[in-house]
Amino acid sequence: MAVKSRNPEIAEGVVHTVPDDMKKALLSKKTILDKWNGLTPLARNEWICWTTIVKKPETRKEHIERLCADLLDGKRRPCCWPGCPHRNKNAKKWFK
C-alpha cells in the first residue's frame, strides 16, 4: 500500500538530500518509509550516496530496488560500501 498523505515526511541524510526517484520508491509502501525514517541521518546519507554515485541509470534503478528490499529485510546500511566520499575523506580513495 502506497503512502497516501499529501506531504509525508521523508527524512534526509547529513550531506545528501533524497532525490525524486528515491522519494517515489520510499513512498511506495508505508513500511519502507517508516523504516527509512527510523534510520539515523548518517545511515540515510550512506544509502543516498550509494544510490546516487553510480553512473548508469539502470544501476541506479537496481540500487533503489535493493534499498527497498534491504530496508524491508531490516538492513540499516548498504553492504560492502566504503562510506560516503563526500563526508569521509578516507572513503575517497575508493572513488577515482
mmCIF file of the C-alpha atoms, coordinates in Angstrom:
data_MODEL
# 
_entry.id   MODEL 
# 
loop_
_atom_site.group_PDB 
_atom_site.id 
_atom_site.type_symbol 
_atom_site.label_atom_id 
_atom_site.label_alt_id 
_atom_site.label_comp_id 
_atom_site.label_asym_id 
_atom_site.label_entity_id 
_atom_site.label_seq_id 
_atom_site.pdbx_PDB_ins_code 
_atom_site.Cartn_x 
_atom_site.Cartn_y 
_atom_site.Cartn_z 
_atom_site.occupancy 
_atom_site.B_iso_or_equiv 
_atom_site.pdbx_formal_charge 
_atom_site.auth_seq_id 
_atom_site.auth_comp_id 
_atom_site.auth_asym_id 
_atom_site.auth_atom_id 
_atom_site.pdbx_PDB_model_num 
ATOM 1  C CA . MET A 1 1  ? 0.000  0.000  0.000   1.00 0.00 ? 1  MET A CA 1 
ATOM 2  C CA . ALA A 1 2  ? 1.404  3.369  -1.027  1.00 0.00 ? 2  ALA A CA 1 
ATOM 3  C CA . VAL A 1 3  ? 1.616  6.241  1.417   1.00 0.00 ? 3  VAL A CA 1 
ATOM 4  C CA . LYS A 1 4  ? -1.464 8.432  0.946   1.00 0.00 ? 4  LYS A CA 1 
ATOM 5  C CA . SER A 1 5  ? -0.627 11.528 2.973   1.00 0.00 ? 5  SER A CA 1 
ATOM 6  C CA . ARG A 1 6  ? -0.199 14.651 0.872   1.00 0.00 ? 6  ARG A CA 1 
ATOM 7  C CA . ASN A 1 7  ? 3.174  15.628 2.268   1.00 0.00 ? 7  ASN A CA 1 
ATOM 8  C CA . PRO A 1 8  ? 4.599  12.702 4.214   1.00 0.00 ? 8  PRO A CA 1 
ATOM 9  C CA . GLU A 1 9  ? 7.900  13.405 5.898   1.00 0.00 ? 9  GLU A CA 1 
ATOM 10 C CA . ILE A 1 10 ? 10.903 11.838 4.204   1.00 0.00 ? 10 ILE A CA 1 
ATOM 11 C CA . ALA A 1 11 ? 13.958 12.255 6.407   1.00 0.00 ? 11 ALA A CA 1 
ATOM 12 C CA . GLU A 1 12 ? 17.171 13.409 4.720   1.00 0.00 ? 12 GLU A CA 1 
ATOM 13 C CA . GLY A 1 13 ? 20.834 12.490 5.130   1.00 0.00 ? 13 GLY A CA 1 
ATOM 14 C CA . VAL A 1 14 ? 23.657 14.531 6.635   1.00 0.00 ? 14 VAL A CA 1 
ATOM 15 C CA . VAL A 1 15 ? 25.203 15.728 3.371   1.00 0.00 ? 15 VAL A CA 1 
ATOM 16 C CA . HIS A 1 16 ? 22.745 14.454 0.768   1.00 0.00 ? 16 HIS A CA 1 
ATOM 17 C CA . THR A 1 17 ? 19.077 15.082 0.138   1.00 0.00 ? 17 THR A CA 1 
ATOM 18 C CA . VAL A 1 18 ? 16.718 12.394 -1.105  1.00 0.00 ? 18 VAL A CA 1 
ATOM 19 C CA . PRO A 1 19 ? 16.365 12.583 -4.914  1.00 0.00 ? 19 PRO A CA 1 
ATOM 20 C CA . ASP A 1 20 ? 12.951 12.318 -6.556  1.00 0.00 ? 20 ASP A CA 1 
ATOM 21 C CA . ASP A 1 21 ? 13.347 8.744  -7.828  1.00 0.00 ? 21 ASP A CA 1 
ATOM 22 C CA . MET A 1 22 ? 14.237 7.572  -4.309  1.00 0.00 ? 22 MET A CA 1 
ATOM 23 C CA . LYS A 1 23 ? 11.318 9.515  -2.836  1.00 0.00 ? 23 LYS A CA 1 
ATOM 24 C CA . LYS A 1 24 ? 8.955  7.725  -5.191  1.00 0.00 ? 24 LYS A CA 1 
ATOM 25 C CA . ALA A 1 25 ? 10.309 4.331  -4.086  1.00 0.00 ? 25 ALA A CA 1 
ATOM 26 C CA . LEU A 1 26 ? 10.217 5.251  -0.390  1.00 0.00 ? 26 LEU A CA 1 
ATOM 27 C CA . LEU A 1 27 ? 6.609  6.363  -0.742  1.00 0.00 ? 27 LEU A CA 1 
ATOM 28 C CA . SER A 1 28 ? 5.607  3.136  -2.495  1.00 0.00 ? 28 SER A CA 1 
ATOM 29 C CA . LYS A 1 29 ? 4.968  1.338  0.830   1.00 0.00 ? 29 LYS A CA 1 
ATOM 30 C CA . LYS A 1 30 ? 4.357  2.695  4.294   1.00 0.00 ? 30 LYS A CA 1 
ATOM 31 C CA . THR A 1 31 ? 6.641  0.080  5.845   1.00 0.00 ? 31 THR A CA 1 
ATOM 32 C CA . ILE A 1 32 ? 9.539  1.182  3.635   1.00 0.00 ? 32 ILE A CA 1 
ATOM 33 C CA . LEU A 1 33 ? 9.015  4.840  4.549   1.00 0.00 ? 33 LEU A CA 1 
ATOM 34 C CA . ASP A 1 34 ? 8.736  4.008  8.245   1.00 0.00 ? 34 ASP A CA 1 
ATOM 35 C CA . LYS A 1 35 ? 11.975 2.021  8.167   1.00 0.00 ? 35 LYS A CA 1 
ATOM 36 C CA . TRP A 1 36 ? 13.697 4.817  6.222   1.00 0.00 ? 36 TRP A CA 1 
ATOM 37 C CA . ASN A 1 37 ? 12.610 7.475  8.691   1.00 0.00 ? 37 ASN A CA 1 
ATOM 38 C CA . GLY A 1 38 ? 13.772 5.215  11.532  1.00 0.00 ? 38 GLY A CA 1 
ATOM 39 C CA . LEU A 1 39 ? 17.366 5.204  10.265  1.00 0.00 ? 39 LEU A CA 1 
ATOM 40 C CA . THR A 1 40 ? 19.973 7.581  11.648  1.00 0.00 ? 40 THR A CA 1 
ATOM 41 C CA . PRO A 1 41 ? 20.852 10.602 9.490   1.00 0.00 ? 41 PRO A CA 1 
ATOM 42 C CA . LEU A 1 42 ? 24.276 9.042  8.781   1.00 0.00 ? 42 LEU A CA 1 
ATOM 43 C CA . ALA A 1 43 ? 22.708 5.767  7.650   1.00 0.00 ? 43 ALA A CA 1 
ATOM 44 C CA . ARG A 1 44 ? 20.291 7.617  5.358   1.00 0.00 ? 44 ARG A CA 1 
ATOM 45 C CA . ASN A 1 45 ? 23.233 9.586  3.977   1.00 0.00 ? 45 ASN A CA 1 
ATOM 46 C CA . GLU A 1 46 ? 25.066 6.334  3.165   1.00 0.00 ? 46 GLU A CA 1 
ATOM 47 C CA . TRP A 1 47 ? 22.042 4.935  1.304   1.00 0.00 ? 47 TRP A CA 1 
ATOM 48 C CA . ILE A 1 48 ? 21.535 8.152  -0.672  1.00 0.00 ? 48 ILE A CA 1 
ATOM 49 C CA . CYS A 1 49 ? 25.198 8.354  -1.671  1.00 0.00 ? 49 CYS A CA 1 
ATOM 50 C CA . TRP A 1 50 ? 25.351 4.631  -2.500  1.00 0.00 ? 50 TRP A CA 1 
ATOM 51 C CA . THR A 1 51 ? 22.343 5.068  -4.780  1.00 0.00 ? 51 THR A CA 1 
ATOM 52 C CA . THR A 1 52 ? 23.321 8.311  -6.494  1.00 0.00 ? 52 THR A CA 1 
ATOM 53 C CA . ILE A 1 53 ? 27.076 7.815  -7.012  1.00 0.00 ? 53 ILE A CA 1 
ATOM 54 C CA . VAL A 1 54 ? 26.625 5.233  -9.778  1.00 0.00 ? 54 VAL A CA 1 
ATOM 55 C CA . LYS A 1 55 ? 26.961 6.294  -13.407 1.00 0.00 ? 55 LYS A CA 1 
ATOM 56 C CA . LYS A 1 56 ? 24.394 4.210  -15.276 1.00 0.00 ? 56 LYS A CA 1 
ATOM 57 C CA . PRO A 1 57 ? 20.645 4.813  -14.888 1.00 0.00 ? 57 PRO A CA 1 
ATOM 58 C CA . GLU A 1 58 ? 19.971 1.068  -14.861 1.00 0.00 ? 58 GLU A CA 1 
ATOM 59 C CA . THR A 1 59 ? 22.438 0.581  -11.992 1.00 0.00 ? 59 THR A CA 1 
ATOM 60 C CA . ARG A 1 60 ? 20.793 3.403  -10.075 1.00 0.00 ? 60 ARG A CA 1 
ATOM 61 C CA . LYS A 1 61 ? 17.408 1.738  -10.574 1.00 0.00 ? 61 LYS A CA 1 
ATOM 62 C CA . GLU A 1 62 ? 18.850 -1.547 -9.258  1.00 0.00 ? 62 GLU A CA 1 
ATOM 63 C CA . HIS A 1 63 ? 20.257 0.262  -6.212  1.00 0.00 ? 63 HIS A CA 1 
ATOM 64 C CA . ILE A 1 64 ? 16.885 1.829  -5.428  1.00 0.00 ? 64 ILE A CA 1 
ATOM 65 C CA . GLU A 1 65 ? 15.196 -1.570 -5.713  1.00 0.00 ? 65 GLU A CA 1 
ATOM 66 C CA . ARG A 1 66 ? 17.819 -3.116 -3.447  1.00 0.00 ? 66 ARG A CA 1 
ATOM 67 C CA . LEU A 1 67 ? 17.469 -0.249 -0.969  1.00 0.00 ? 67 LEU A CA 1 
ATOM 68 C CA . CYS A 1 68 ? 13.761 -1.005 -0.594  1.00 0.00 ? 68 CYS A CA 1 
ATOM 69 C CA . ALA A 1 69 ? 14.321 -4.759 -0.298  1.00 0.00 ? 69 ALA A CA 1 
ATOM 70 C CA . ASP A 1 70 ? 17.156 -4.331 2.212   1.00 0.00 ? 70 ASP A CA 1 
ATOM 71 C CA . LEU A 1 71 ? 15.111 -1.942 4.361   1.00 0.00 ? 71 LEU A CA 1 
ATOM 72 C CA . LEU A 1 72 ? 12.260 -4.461 4.439   1.00 0.00 ? 72 LEU A CA 1 
ATOM 73 C CA . ASP A 1 73 ? 14.790 -7.132 5.472   1.00 0.00 ? 73 ASP A CA 1 
ATOM 74 C CA . GLY A 1 74 ? 15.908 -4.934 8.377   1.00 0.00 ? 74 GLY A CA 1 
ATOM 75 C CA . LYS A 1 75 ? 19.235 -3.797 6.983   1.00 0.00 ? 75 LYS A CA 1 
ATOM 76 C CA . ARG A 1 76 ? 20.274 -0.335 8.056   1.00 0.00 ? 76 ARG A CA 1 
ATOM 77 C CA . ARG A 1 77 ? 23.263 0.403  5.764   1.00 0.00 ? 77 ARG A CA 1 
ATOM 78 C CA . PRO A 1 78 ? 24.387 -0.641 2.290   1.00 0.00 ? 78 PRO A CA 1 
ATOM 79 C CA . CYS A 1 79 ? 26.518 -3.769 2.365   1.00 0.00 ? 79 CYS A CA 1 
ATOM 80 C CA . CYS A 1 80 ? 30.158 -3.599 1.262   1.00 0.00 ? 80 CYS A CA 1 
ATOM 81 C CA . TRP A 1 81 ? 30.142 0.200  0.968   1.00 0.00 ? 81 TRP A CA 1 
ATOM 82 C CA . PRO A 1 82 ? 33.317 2.073  1.989   1.00 0.00 ? 82 PRO A CA 1 
ATOM 83 C CA . GLY A 1 83 ? 31.290 5.110  3.010   1.00 0.00 ? 83 GLY A CA 1 
ATOM 84 C CA . CYS A 1 84 ? 30.263 8.434  1.558   1.00 0.00 ? 84 CYS A CA 1 
ATOM 85 C CA . PRO A 1 85 ? 33.266 10.080 -0.107  1.00 0.00 ? 85 PRO A CA 1 
ATOM 86 C CA . HIS A 1 86 ? 31.518 13.450 0.234   1.00 0.00 ? 86 HIS A CA 1 
ATOM 87 C CA . ARG A 1 87 ? 31.611 13.171 4.027   1.00 0.00 ? 87 ARG A CA 1 
ATOM 88 C CA . ASN A 1 88 ? 34.508 10.841 4.803   1.00 0.00 ? 88 ASN A CA 1 
ATOM 89 C CA . LYS A 1 89 ? 37.973 11.695 3.433   1.00 0.00 ? 89 LYS A CA 1 
ATOM 90 C CA . ASN A 1 90 ? 39.168 8.094  3.897   1.00 0.00 ? 90 ASN A CA 1 
ATOM 91 C CA . ALA A 1 91 ? 36.446 6.756  1.596   1.00 0.00 ? 91 ALA A CA 1 
ATOM 92 C CA . LYS A 1 92 ? 37.572 8.977  -1.323  1.00 0.00 ? 92 LYS A CA 1 
ATOM 93 C CA . LYS A 1 93 ? 40.371 6.574  -2.239  1.00 0.00 ? 93 LYS A CA 1 
ATOM 94 C CA . TRP A 1 94 ? 37.750 4.067  -3.462  1.00 0.00 ? 94 TRP A CA 1 
ATOM 95 C CA . PHE A 1 95 ? 36.202 6.548  -5.918  1.00 0.00 ? 95 PHE A CA 1 
ATOM 96 C CA . LYS A 1 96 ? 38.586 7.724  -8.608  1.00 0.00 ? 96 LYS A CA 1 
# 
